[in-house]
Amino acid sequence: MTIPPRRHATELETIAVTVPPEAVEAYENALSIVCATIGIFEVDDAQTQWRVEGVRDIGNGEDELRTALVLAAALTGVDAPLERTPTESEGWLARTYEAFPEQTAGRRFAIRGTHLEPGTNPQRITLVLDAGVAFGSGEHGSTRGCLRALEMIAHRRPRRILDLGCGSGILAMAAAALLKQPVLATDIDPWSVRVTRRNARMNGLSHLLSCHLGNGWSTPAIRRHAPYDLVFANILARPLCSMAADLAHNLLPGGTAILAGLLNTQVRMVLSAHRRQGLVLERRLREGDWATLILRKPDA
């Protein structure tokens, strides 16, 4: 059964930017401050440009949006002009649904939108997400790389797990579902925290997943539960480099870090920052232009 899009009582507009892949996450976060729904679409087959768009009530949070876009431009070095288009809610949601078929990642995971008919694959762990909040849907190369990496290290049976910068919570949910262990998820964005909690409830994982608002390693919940033997950090290359010392300090001897959100061209920079902290590269995965690193802290 296809779920019909809900009608909206107020006037809506679509706001959008077109950016290279390395700037997608920053602009996605900027638009999500004022938009209840976010979509990411390929502009060309080579995936050199992506359109990030969101729907909001016209005029909602204009000052907050302006500030968020300035920060995204400063963080990425990409100054993307904002496009504005009056929008009917039915048309945008229909396009979002069409762009979000079932996604498979690795050998163990499947991601399905709530607009699809219920279905399970006994060979895969199925995670259900709302297609109206499309970020972290499993389509992005960095997310897919992290899910593949999780499969590769699952035999270590980590018990203290952190998803730093959880977005939609897909990695935290995947770890909880696969490993049957509690997972702490954090994000600097309040919207991401709300979405992660909602997704955890939708997938019956609330008893294993705890999500908190916080700014990186200074988050009180992270400090309380440290150290960890598995850390996901699917963020951006430069923040990964700046937090390398904190990661190494909060990782148990023998622990694993899965780092993503970086382009293949940024691997050397990120890897150098973490090697200086004593972490060792175990494996590098590629998903198109995106790289995922599996790092290990040597045993004491």
Residue pairs with C-beta under 8 A, 6 or more apart in sequence:
1 117
2 97
2 115
2 116
2 117
3 114
3 115
5 89
5 90
5 93
5 94
5 97
6 89
7 89
7 90
8 89
10 57
10 58
11 57
11 58
11 86
12 55
12 56
12 57
12 58
12 86
12 87
12 88
12 89
12 92
13 55
13 56
13 58
13 84
13 85
13 86
13 87
14 53
14 54
14 55
14 83
14 84
14 85
14 86
14 87
14 92
15 31
15 34
15 35
15 53
15 54
15 55
15 56
15 65
15 82
15 83
15 84
16 51
16 52
16 53
16 54
16 82
16 83
16 85
17 27
17 31
17 51
17 52
17 53
17 69
17 80
17 81
17 82
17 83
18 43
18 49
18 50
18 51
18 52
18 80
18 83
19 27
19 49
19 50
19 52
19 76
19 78
19 80
20 48
20 49
20 50
20 78
21 47
21 48
21 50
21 263
21 289
21 290
22 76
22 78
22 236
22 237
22 263
22 266
23 72
23 76
23 78
23 80
24 40
24 50
24 52
24 140
25 235
25 236
25 261
26 71
26 72
26 75
26 76
26 236
27 52
27 69
27 72
27 76
27 78
27 80
28 38
28 40
28 52
28 135
29 68
29 72
29 189
29 192
30 65
30 68
30 69
30 71
30 72
31 38
31 52
31 53
31 54
31 65
31 68
32 38
32 54
32 135
32 189
32 191
32 192
33 61
33 64
33 65
33 68
33 189
33 191
34 54
34 56
34 60
34 61
34 62
34 64
34 65
34 68
35 54
35 55
35 56
36 54
36 55
36 56
36 132
36 133
37 54
37 55
37 92
37 93
37 96
37 132
37 133
37 134
38 52
38 53
38 54
38 133
38 134
38 135
39 52
39 53
39 54
39 92
39 95
39 96
39 99
39 134
40 50
40 51
40 52
40 53
40 134
40 135
40 139
40 140
41 50
41 51
41 53
41 99
42 49
42 50
42 51
43 49
43 50
43 51
47 288
47 289
55 87
55 89
55 92
58 86
69 80
69 82
72 78
72 80
73 79
73 80
75 236
75 238
76 236
93 131
93 132
96 131
96 132
96 134
97 113
97 115
97 131
99 134
100 113
100 115
100 131
100 134
100 137
100 139
101 113
101 116
102 110
102 111
102 112
102 113
102 116
102 119
103 110
103 111
103 112
103 137
103 138
103 139
104 110
104 111
104 124
105 111
105 138
105 143
105 144
105 147
105 148
106 144
106 147
106 148
106 150
106 151
107 124
107 151
108 124
108 125
108 147
108 151
108 178
109 124
109 125
109 126
109 127
109 138
109 147
109 151
109 174
110 121
110 124
110 125
110 126
110 127
111 126
111 127
111 128
111 129
111 137
111 138
111 170
112 119
112 126
112 127
112 128
112 129
113 128
113 129
113 130
113 131
113 137
114 128
114 129
114 130
114 131
114 202
115 131
119 126
120 126
125 174
125 177
125 178
127 138
127 170
127 173
127 174
127 177
127 199
127 203
128 199
128 202
128 203
129 136
129 137
129 138
129 168
129 170
129 199
129 202
130 195
130 198
130 199
130 202
131 137
133 168
133 195
135 167
135 168
136 143
136 167
136 168
136 169
136 170
137 143
137 168
137 170
138 144
138 147
138 170
140 290
141 287
141 288
141 289
141 290
142 234
142 260
142 261
142 262
142 287
142 290
142 292
143 170
143 171
143 234
143 260
144 287
145 260
145 285
145 286
145 287
145 290
145 291
145 292
146 171
146 232
146 234
146 258
146 260
146 292
147 170
147 171
147 174
148 285
148 287
148 292
149 258
149 260
149 283
149 285
149 292
149 294
150 171
150 174
150 175
150 178
150 232
150 258
151 178
152 283
152 294
153 230
153 256
153 258
153 294
154 178
154 179
156 229
156 230
156 256
157 179
157 181
158 179
158 181
158 228
158 229
158 230
158 255
158 256
159 181
159 229
160 225
160 227
160 228
160 229
160 230
160 252
161 172
161 175
161 176
161 179
161 181
161 182
161 183
161 184
161 228
161 229
161 230
161 231
161 232
162 183
162 184
162 185
162 186
162 222
162 225
162 228
162 230
162 231
162 232
163 169
163 171
163 172
163 175
163 183
163 184
163 185
163 186
163 231
163 232
164 186
164 216
164 217
164 222
164 231
164 232
164 233
164 235
165 186
165 187
165 188
165 233
165 234
165 235
165 261
166 172
166 185
166 186
166 187
166 192
166 193
166 196
166 211
167 187
167 192
167 195
167 196
167 234
168 192
168 195
168 196
168 199
169 185
169 192
169 195
169 196
169 197
169 199
169 200
169 209
169 211
170 199
171 232
171 234
172 183
172 184
172 185
172 196
172 200
172 209
172 211
172 232
173 183
173 199
173 200
173 203
173 205
173 209
175 181
175 183
175 230
175 232
176 182
176 183
176 200
176 205
176 208
176 209
177 203
177 205
180 208
181 208
182 208
182 209
182 210
183 208
183 209
183 210
184 210
184 211
184 212
184 221
184 222
184 225
185 196
185 209
185 210
185 211
185 212
186 193
186 211
186 212
186 213
186 214
186 219
186 221
186 222
187 193
187 196
187 211
187 213
187 214
188 213
188 214
188 215
188 216
190 213
193 211
193 212
193 213
196 209
196 211
197 206
197 211
200 206
200 208
200 209
200 211
210 221
212 219
212 220
212 221
212 222
213 219
214 220
214 221
214 222
216 222
216 239
216 243
216 246
217 223
217 243
217 246
217 247
217 250
222 250
226 250
227 249
227 250
227 251
227 252
227 255
228 250
228 251
228 252
228 255
229 251
229 252
229 254
229 255
229 256
230 255
230 256
230 257
230 258
231 247
231 250
231 251
231 255
231 256
231 257
231 258
232 258
232 260
233 240
233 243
233 247
233 257
233 258
233 259
233 260
233 261
234 258
234 259
234 260
234 261
235 261
236 261
236 262
237 261
237 262
237 263
237 266
237 269
237 270
240 259
240 261
240 262
240 270
240 273
240 274
241 269
241 270
241 273
244 273
244 274
244 276
244 277
244 279
245 277
247 257
247 274
247 277
247 279
248 274
248 277
248 278
248 279
248 297
251 257
251 279
251 297
252 297
253 297
253 298
253 299
253 300
254 296
254 297
254 298
254 299
255 296
255 297
256 282
256 294
256 295
256 296
256 297
257 274
257 279
257 293
257 294
257 295
257 296
257 297
258 292
258 293
258 294
258 295
259 270
259 274
259 292
259 293
259 295
260 290
260 291
260 292
260 293
261 290
262 270
262 290
262 291
262 293
263 289
263 290
263 291
264 286
264 289
264 290
264 291
266 291
267 284
267 291
267 293
270 293
271 281
271 293
274 293
274 295
275 281
278 297
278 298
279 295
279 296
279 297
280 295
280 296
280 297
280 298
281 293
281 294
281 295
282 294
282 295
282 296
283 293
283 294
284 291
284 292
284 293
284 294
285 291
285 292
285 293
285 294
286 292
